[in-house]
């Protein structure tokens, strides 16, 4: 919706006289078109079929109240943001309850015509501002996704040529040149990993990621990650182990969950200089399982913990990476109806806990 576009307004009221008044007042404004609904159920049908730009919503209606309608609109992830102005003739109507339900403003009847129109103009400005911001974010994300995708091909091609050079395909190279080429390959590999992670983050945040859901044994998955990352831990003299009191089975995407756990364990190894990194599998609450990644690393301050799962949140540590891995991990957990929490303190290590729903009540008995 731009400044010159038509503004579609939905007025909802169980009183025909009120609807007639609202339609008469608003239809006189240039670029305003008004649609009417006589109850909450009808309003929700209209909103789902063709979302309006602004909703004028009476609170006291038979069936679904205005509070109920506002709450359902806000809870529907398929709908764009629609400003809601609540209207009421009852003194006992609660402004707090209306705002908590998701409304943006509140107006008591009988209302002053100029005030009503001013409130509607305010709702229109809010809608335009949010739509403009959303458009800019979408354009940015699309650009990042295209750029990231285009970066991968030359990086892969460059590494293949460099590998051939290191193998002597184009002739022998001295030790100094070999060291330089090896460093370039390592840097390119790290950049490729960052590009792949960024692309995965975009797919998750844009809702374009679909899961290949199957039965997953968390104990087996944990063993795979420990085996894969054991050489990194051994290089730093760290003890890397998996402790599981039972074999826990869930429904999920094996590759995505492995990416998540690998990231948590990899981070723990990266920020731990002495001691251990341990994966612990145990029951959390009834019907859920927790996979805890514990380390004896540097720990994380309370201030950093509040933002640690945000986009590009790198932290202050000199070994901090792109700031994408934990954000992606949180997104993967959410897609599996799970959560990731953190307990840490500077100098006392960290524990990242992944909590997921079990497959069923008998899941713990499965091998």
MARROMI-83881 format. One record per residue (C-alpha): residue number from 1; x, y, z. Coordinates in nm, 4 decimals, padded with zeros to 6 digits. Example, Ala and Ser with C-alpha at 12.3 -4.5 7.8 and 13.67 -1.06 7.14 Angstrom:
// MARROMI-83881
NODE     i          X          Y          Z
NODE     1    01.2300   -00.4500    00.7800
NODE     2    01.3670   -00.1060    00.7140
// end
This chain:
// MARROMI-83881
NODE     i          X          Y          Z
NODE     1    00.0000    00.0000    00.0000
NODE     2    00.1568    00.3314   -00.1098
NODE     3    00.0448    00.6891   -00.0520
NODE     4   -00.1809    00.6965   -00.3563
NODE     5   -00.3325    00.3498   -00.3259
NODE     6   -00.6830    00.2668   -00.2133
NODE     7   -00.7287    00.2072    00.1586
NODE     8   -00.9558   -00.0892    00.2281
NODE     9   -01.1368   -00.0559    00.5609
NODE    10   -01.3446   -00.3254    00.7280
NODE    11   -01.6093   -00.2007    00.9728
NODE    12   -01.7518   -00.4626    01.2100
NODE    13   -02.0598   -00.3943    01.4249
NODE    14   -02.3778   -00.5853    01.5098
NODE    15   -02.5843   -00.2615    01.4920
NODE    16   -02.6961   -00.1719    01.1392
NODE    17   -02.7221    00.1999    01.2263
NODE    18   -02.3596    00.2082    01.3396
NODE    19   -02.2419    00.0383    01.0227
NODE    20   -02.4405    00.2857    00.8117
NODE    21   -02.2830    00.5784    00.9993
NODE    22   -01.9295    00.4453    00.9614
NODE    23   -01.9795    00.3724    00.5929
NODE    24   -02.1233    00.7185    00.5310
NODE    25   -01.8374    00.8978    00.7061
NODE    26   -01.5507    00.6966    00.5669
NODE    27   -01.6770    00.6669    00.2105
NODE    28   -01.6521    01.0428    00.1727
NODE    29   -01.2754    01.0274    00.2156
NODE    30   -01.0834    00.9965   -00.1095
NODE    31   -00.9192    00.6545   -00.1628
NODE    32   -01.1174    00.4937    00.1213
NODE    33   -01.3349    00.1922    00.0401
NODE    34   -01.5479    00.0402    00.3161
NODE    35   -01.6596   -00.3184    00.3630
NODE    36   -01.9101   -00.4149    00.6331
NODE    37   -01.9511   -00.7165    00.8605
NODE    38   -02.2311   -00.7671    01.1127
NODE    39   -02.0546   -01.0069    01.3521
NODE    40   -01.7187   -01.1530    01.4440
NODE    41   -01.7554   -01.4738    01.2451
NODE    42   -01.8398   -01.2845    00.9278
NODE    43   -01.5496   -01.0467    00.9895
NODE    44   -01.2977   -01.3311    01.0191
NODE    45   -01.4262   -01.4825    00.6949
NODE    46   -01.3768   -01.1501    00.5150
NODE    47   -01.0325   -01.0948    00.6685
NODE    48   -00.9049   -01.4402    00.5695
NODE    49   -01.0407   -01.4079    00.2158
NODE    50   -00.9184   -01.0531    00.1506
NODE    51   -00.7202   -00.8876    00.4340
NODE    52   -00.8184   -00.5192    00.4731
NODE    53   -00.5754   -00.2375    00.5480
NODE    54   -00.7570   -00.1233    00.8628
NODE    55   -01.0218   -00.2834    01.0866
NODE    56   -01.2801   -00.0823    01.2861
NODE    57   -01.4085   -00.3315    01.5405
NODE    58   -01.6997   -00.3057    01.7821
NODE    59   -01.6253   -00.4796    02.1122
NODE    60   -01.9669   -00.5910    02.2385
NODE    61   -02.1151   -00.8277    01.9802
NODE    62   -02.3046   -01.1560    02.0138
NODE    63   -02.0897   -01.4630    01.9531
NODE    64   -01.7326   -01.3539    01.9045
NODE    65   -01.6543   -01.0259    02.0778
NODE    66   -01.4205   -00.7640    01.9372
NODE    67   -01.1544   -00.8881    02.1797
NODE    68   -01.1899   -01.2401    02.0360
NODE    69   -01.1682   -01.1212    01.6768
NODE    70   -00.8604   -00.9070    01.7440
NODE    71   -00.6882   -01.1964    01.9197
NODE    72   -00.7571   -01.4386    01.6344
NODE    73   -00.6320   -01.1911    01.3752
NODE    74   -00.3072   -01.1423    01.5646
NODE    75   -00.2568   -01.5166    01.6151
NODE    76   -00.2983   -01.6042    01.2464
NODE    77    00.0538   -01.6199    01.0955
NODE    78   -00.0881   -01.6177    00.7425
NODE    79   -00.2227   -01.2639    00.7787
NODE    80   -00.0218   -00.9456    00.7250
NODE    81   -00.0203   -00.6873    01.0020
NODE    82   -00.3587   -00.5096    01.0069
NODE    83   -00.4103   -00.2091    01.2394
NODE    84   -00.7199   -00.2548    01.4579
NODE    85   -00.9260    00.0290    01.6091
NODE    86   -01.1672   -00.0894    01.8786
NODE    87   -01.5009    00.0933    01.9174
NODE    88   -01.7243    00.0657    02.2225
NODE    89   -02.0241    00.2323    02.3809
NODE    90   -01.9762    00.0589    02.7161
NODE    91   -01.7866    00.2245    02.9984
NODE    92   -01.6832   -00.1126    03.1392
NODE    93   -01.4919   -00.2038    02.8233
NODE    94   -01.1266   -00.2482    02.9078
NODE    95   -00.8571   -00.0578    02.7222
NODE    96   -00.5957   -00.2896    02.8724
NODE    97   -00.7822   -00.6015    02.7605
NODE    98   -00.8211   -00.4584    02.4116
NODE    99   -00.4532   -00.3760    02.3762
NODE   100   -00.3551   -00.7157    02.5146
NODE   101   -00.5807   -00.8785    02.2543
NODE   102   -00.3818   -00.7046    01.9821
NODE   103   -00.5704   -00.3815    01.9095
NODE   104   -00.3739   -00.0672    01.8240
NODE   105   -00.6157    00.2008    01.9438
NODE   106   -00.9429    00.2459    02.1303
NODE   107   -01.2342    00.4889    02.0767
NODE   108   -01.5526    00.5269    02.2816
NODE   109   -01.8954    00.5959    02.1360
NODE   110   -02.0495    00.8369    02.0691
NODE   111   -01.7337    00.9527    01.8958
NODE   112   -01.6450    01.2874    01.7480
NODE   113   -01.6324    01.2606    01.3684
NODE   114   -01.3028    01.4472    01.3387
NODE   115   -01.1486    01.2276    01.6060
NODE   116   -01.2654    00.9105    01.4313
NODE   117   -01.1180    01.0237    01.1003
NODE   118   -00.7946    01.1255    01.2715
NODE   119   -00.7671    00.7844    01.4370
NODE   120   -00.8268    00.6109    01.1039
NODE   121   -00.5604    00.8272    00.9372
NODE   122   -00.3241    00.7252    01.2160
NODE   123   -00.4030    00.3573    01.1495
NODE   124   -00.3388    00.4096    00.7775
NODE   125    00.0002    00.5692    00.8497
NODE   126    00.0861    00.2778    01.0768
NODE   127   -00.0079    00.0279    00.8065
NODE   128    00.1977    00.2088    00.5423
NODE   129    00.4974    00.2330    00.7723
NODE   130    00.4896   -00.1373    00.8597
NODE   131    00.4364   -00.2430    00.4976
NODE   132    00.7239   -00.0221    00.3813
NODE   133    00.9545   -00.1651    00.6465
NODE   134    00.8516   -00.5199    00.5614
NODE   135    00.9149   -00.4536    00.1921
NODE   136    01.2634   -00.3179    00.2653
NODE   137    01.3448   -00.6184    00.4840
NODE   138    01.2210   -00.8551    00.2135
NODE   139    01.4314   -00.6783   -00.0494
NODE   140    01.7365   -00.6978    00.1766
NODE   141    01.6854   -01.0656    00.2511
NODE   142    01.6316   -01.1489   -00.1155
NODE   143    01.9508   -00.9632   -00.2060
NODE   144    02.1489   -01.1430    00.0632
NODE   145    02.0092   -01.4788   -00.0485
NODE   146    02.0975   -01.4154   -00.4150
NODE   147    02.4431   -01.2832   -00.3266
NODE   148    02.5124   -01.5759   -00.0963
NODE   149    02.3987   -01.8272   -00.3552
NODE   150    02.6164   -01.6666   -00.6240
NODE   151    02.9212   -01.6677   -00.3938
NODE   152    02.9172   -02.0431   -00.3507
NODE   153    03.0003   -02.1393   -00.7114
NODE   154    03.3258   -01.9389   -00.7490
NODE   155    03.4417   -02.0459   -00.4025
NODE   156    03.3902   -02.4152   -00.4812
NODE   157    03.5573   -02.3740   -00.8222
NODE   158    03.8546   -02.1887   -00.6725
NODE   159    03.9087   -02.4558   -00.4084
NODE   160    03.9057   -02.7312   -00.6707
NODE   161    04.1760   -02.5564   -00.8704
NODE   162    04.3796   -02.4884   -00.5567
NODE   163    04.3523   -02.8546   -00.4541
NODE   164    04.4870   -02.9551   -00.7955
NODE   165    04.7777   -02.7159   -00.7436
NODE   166    04.8522   -02.8692   -00.4044
NODE   167    04.8449   -03.2182   -00.5589
NODE   168    05.1086   -03.1126   -00.8111
NODE   169    04.8808   -03.1398   -01.1141
NODE   170    05.0287   -02.8230   -01.2643
NODE   171    05.3841   -02.8916   -01.1520
NODE   172    05.5779   -02.9024   -00.8306
NODE   173    05.5508   -02.6122   -00.5866
NODE   174    05.7870   -02.5236   -00.3050
NODE   175    05.6947   -02.5456    00.0642
NODE   176    05.6339   -02.1717    00.1003
NODE   177    05.3865   -02.1657   -00.1885
NODE   178    05.2183   -02.4809   -00.0582
NODE   179    05.1655   -02.3170    00.2812
NODE   180    05.0181   -02.0072    00.1177
NODE   181    04.7814   -02.2131   -00.0997
NODE   182    04.6736   -02.4210    00.2010
NODE   183    04.5861   -02.1033    00.3916
NODE   184    04.3817   -01.9799    00.0950
NODE   185    04.1907   -02.3091    00.0786
NODE   186    04.1195   -02.2889    00.4525
NODE   187    03.9929   -01.9304    00.4268
NODE   188    03.7801   -02.0157    00.1238
NODE   189    03.6343   -02.3158    00.3082
NODE   190    03.5443   -02.0986    00.6065
NODE   191    03.3836   -01.8416    00.3774
NODE   192    03.1886   -02.1174    00.2026
NODE   193    03.0617   -02.2461    00.5364
NODE   194    02.9497   -01.8947    00.6285
NODE   195    02.7724   -01.8542    00.2929
NODE   196    02.5950   -02.1877    00.3368
NODE   197    02.4878   -02.0962    00.6902
NODE   198    02.3609   -01.7567    00.5777
NODE   199    02.1584   -01.9193    00.3010
NODE   200    02.0102   -02.1684    00.5475
NODE   201    01.9201   -01.8871    00.7874
NODE   202    01.7419   -01.7047    00.5064
NODE   203    01.5462   -02.0146    00.4066
NODE   204    01.4351   -02.0716    00.7650
NODE   205    01.3410   -01.7078    00.8322
NODE   206    01.1595   -01.6789    00.4984
NODE   207    00.9543   -01.9913    00.5720
NODE   208    01.1018   -02.1664    00.2677
NODE   209    01.2564   -02.4520    00.4607
NODE   210    01.0708   -02.7827    00.4524
NODE   211    01.1676   -03.0663    00.6841
NODE   212    01.2277   -03.4270    00.5816
NODE   213    01.0609   -03.5695    00.8914
NODE   214    01.1460   -03.9197    01.0059
NODE   215    01.2164   -04.1131    01.3260
NODE   216    01.5421   -03.9925    01.4829
NODE   217    01.7423   -04.1518    01.7629
NODE   218    01.9058   -03.8710    01.9591
NODE   219    02.1614   -04.1096    02.1069
NODE   220    02.2681   -04.2193    01.7595
NODE   221    02.2756   -03.8603    01.6389
NODE   222    02.4841   -03.7577    01.9392
NODE   223    02.7326   -04.0380    01.8741
NODE   224    02.7700   -03.9245    01.5124
NODE   225    02.8461   -03.5677    01.6181
NODE   226    03.0939   -03.6786    01.8861
NODE   227    03.2754   -03.9024    01.6350
NODE   228    03.2882   -03.6257    01.3770
NODE   229    03.4186   -03.3575    01.6138
NODE   230    03.6471   -03.5761    01.8273
NODE   231    03.9597   -03.4749    01.6274
NODE   232    03.8924   -03.1055    01.7008
NODE   233    03.8577   -03.1784    02.0708
NODE   234    04.1719   -03.3946    02.0757
NODE   235    04.3755   -03.1159    01.9147
NODE   236    04.2910   -02.8951    02.2140
NODE   237    04.3326   -03.1718    02.4703
NODE   238    03.9606   -03.1717    02.5565
NODE   239    03.7559   -03.4698    02.6672
NODE   240    03.4472   -03.5026    02.4425
NODE   241    03.1832   -03.7518    02.5599
NODE   242    02.8173   -03.8449    02.5283
NODE   243    02.6171   -03.9487    02.8364
NODE   244    02.2694   -04.0951    02.7837
NODE   245    02.0556   -04.2703    03.0436
NODE   246    01.8220   -04.4046    02.7713
NODE   247    01.7827   -04.4096    02.3942
NODE   248    01.5444   -04.1238    02.3164
NODE   249    01.3450   -04.1213    01.9918
NODE   250    01.1811   -03.8185    01.8335
NODE   251    01.0277   -03.7130    01.5022
NODE   252    01.2367   -03.4670    01.3075
NODE   253    01.4724   -03.3892    01.0233
NODE   254    01.7935   -03.5883    01.0791
NODE   255    02.0167   -03.3506    00.8803
NODE   256    01.8785   -03.0322    01.0370
NODE   257    01.9015   -03.1691    01.3902
NODE   258    02.2556   -03.2870    01.3246
NODE   259    02.3413   -02.9386    01.1976
NODE   260    02.1992   -02.7936    01.5206
NODE   261    02.3843   -03.0287    01.7561
NODE   262    02.7077   -03.0001    01.5553
NODE   263    02.6913   -02.6232    01.5878
NODE   264    02.6368   -02.6349    01.9650
NODE   265    02.9184   -02.8855    02.0211
NODE   266    03.1488   -02.7099    01.7752
NODE   267    03.0976   -02.3797    01.9571
NODE   268    03.1671   -02.5457    02.2922
NODE   269    03.4965   -02.6862    02.1633
NODE   270    03.5884   -02.3531    02.0052
NODE   271    03.5461   -02.1564    02.3281
NODE   272    03.6910   -02.4170    02.5676
NODE   273    04.0671   -02.4262    02.6199
NODE   274    04.0875   -02.6887    02.8945
NODE   275    03.8627   -02.9484    03.0550
NODE   276    03.5745   -03.1138    02.8758
NODE   277    03.2704   -03.0875    02.6495
NODE   278    02.9892   -03.3272    02.7368
NODE   279    02.6584   -03.4104    02.5673
NODE   280    02.3979   -03.5288    02.8169
NODE   281    02.0649   -03.6859    02.7178
NODE   282    01.7972   -03.7018    02.9862
NODE   283    01.4238   -03.6625    03.0476
NODE   284    01.3162   -03.3012    03.0886
NODE   285    00.9464   -03.3046    03.1679
NODE   286    00.6829   -03.5608    03.0811
NODE   287    00.6900   -03.6139    02.7064
NODE   288    01.0099   -03.4155    02.6428
NODE   289    01.3808   -03.4884    02.6245
NODE   290    01.6748   -03.2551    02.6790
NODE   291    02.0118   -03.2692    02.5059
NODE   292    02.2538   -03.0588    02.7122
NODE   293    02.5902   -02.9454    02.5754
NODE   294    02.8105   -02.8611    02.8743
NODE   295    03.1587   -02.7151    02.8625
NODE   296    03.4268   -02.5782    03.0930
NODE   297    03.4935   -02.2800    02.8702
NODE   298    03.5141   -01.9065    02.9278
NODE   299    03.1420   -01.8627    02.9977
NODE   300    02.9073   -01.5922    02.8739
NODE   301    02.8010   -01.2731    03.0489
NODE   302    02.4355   -01.2067    03.1311
NODE   303    02.4294   -00.9146    02.8850
NODE   304    02.5525   -01.1291    02.5956
NODE   305    02.3089   -01.4078    02.6841
NODE   306    02.0106   -01.1788    02.6243
NODE   307    02.1082   -01.1324    02.2590
NODE   308    02.2998   -01.4471    02.1790
NODE   309    02.0388   -01.5992    01.9438
NODE   310    01.9898   -01.2828    01.7372
NODE   311    02.0986   -01.2281    01.3764
NODE   312    02.4741   -01.1580    01.3407
NODE   313    02.5225   -01.1429    01.7180
NODE   314    02.8958   -01.2158    01.7361
NODE   315    02.9742   -01.1422    02.0985
NODE   316    03.2893   -00.9775    02.2264
NODE   317    03.5138   -01.2831    02.2287
NODE   318    03.8058   -01.2696    01.9845
NODE   319    03.7097   -01.6152    01.8510
NODE   320    03.3498   -01.5169    01.7776
NODE   321    03.2299   -01.6118    01.4318
NODE   322    02.9650   -01.4687    01.2022
NODE   323    02.6910   -01.4675    01.4659
NODE   324    02.4634   -01.6810    01.2466
NODE   325    02.5066   -02.0302    01.3878
NODE   326    02.3082   -01.9897    01.7095
NODE   327    02.0311   -01.7991    01.5331
NODE   328    02.0000   -02.0847    01.2832
NODE   329    02.0102   -02.3398    01.5662
NODE   330    01.7224   -02.1664    01.7426
NODE   331    01.5200   -02.1619    01.4200
NODE   332    01.5777   -02.5351    01.3671
NODE   333    01.4704   -02.6065    01.7257
NODE   334    01.1529   -02.4015    01.6802
NODE   335    01.0652   -02.5908    01.3603
NODE   336    01.0796   -02.9076    01.5701
NODE   337    00.8539   -02.7561    01.8405
NODE   338    01.1563   -02.7319    02.0658
NODE   339    01.3596   -02.4674    02.2449
NODE   340    01.7215   -02.3874    02.3217
NODE   341    01.8101   -02.2318    02.6565
NODE   342    02.1416   -02.1226    02.8010
NODE   343    02.2910   -02.1266    03.1496
NODE   344    02.6307   -01.9650    03.1854
NODE   345    02.8493   -01.7270    03.3796
NODE   346    03.1930   -01.5832    03.3072
NODE   347    03.4638   -01.8269    03.4113
NODE   348    03.2144   -02.1051    03.4915
NODE   349    03.1477   -02.2626    03.1528
NODE   350    02.8214   -02.2858    02.9631
NODE   351    02.5323   -02.5264    02.9152
NODE   352    02.3125   -02.5065    02.6055
NODE   353    01.9982   -02.7180    02.6504
NODE   354    01.7971   -02.8374    02.3518
NODE   355    01.4499   -02.9529    02.4592
NODE   356    01.2360   -03.1526    02.2139
NODE   357    00.9076   -03.3485    02.2318
NODE   358    00.9447   -03.7259    02.2409
NODE   359    00.7913   -03.9390    01.9673
NODE   360    00.5395   -04.0992    02.2080
NODE   361    00.5152   -04.2417    02.5563
NODE   362    00.6970   -04.5578    02.4496
NODE   363    00.9783   -04.3738    02.2713
NODE   364    01.2203   -04.4113    02.5569
NODE   365    01.1921   -04.7879    02.5368
NODE   366    01.2951   -04.8008    02.1718
NODE   367    01.6545   -04.8953    02.0899
// end
